[in-house]
């Protein structure tokens, strides 16, 4: 889950502290820092949002954000992800989409149906993924490989095409 999801909490905080106020921005930045930099950041953000929900029980925006964070806390281990060298922003994904999809699918004059576009994107994904192409191609070849059977009772056409039709004696 991209770290940019924290921005959705900003309007909820604005609904409590006043939209665009210094206090709302200060609270947002504090929660953003905690979520990104502390090992148990998601739990601390959940506790802060739960406090606001209890203090403002009729505020639906706080309740909505609290539910989201509770349901997705297992995806919000940003400090651990960053320590492991994993990207936590959406920029890497967006750049990959641009490279993978846009550069191939949106060239001049191209039109794609869903099946054809998916086939091209699947192949492009394999070729752009380093060593995955060889493994994927082997799997595809094994899946669609069919045995060719030669029938022994088939009379081959003579060289040069189809046999000429016989003319009847009346014709």
Protein Blocks (a to p, Z undefined) as FASTA:
>chain_A
ZZklmmmmmmmmmmmnoghiaklmmmmmmmmmmmmmpmklmmmmmmmmmmmmmmmmmlmk
lmmmmmmmmmmmmmmmmklmmmnopafbfklmmmmmmmmmmmmmmgghiacdfklmmmmm
mmmmmmmnojmmmmmmmmmmmmmgccddddfkbccddehiacdddddfkZZ
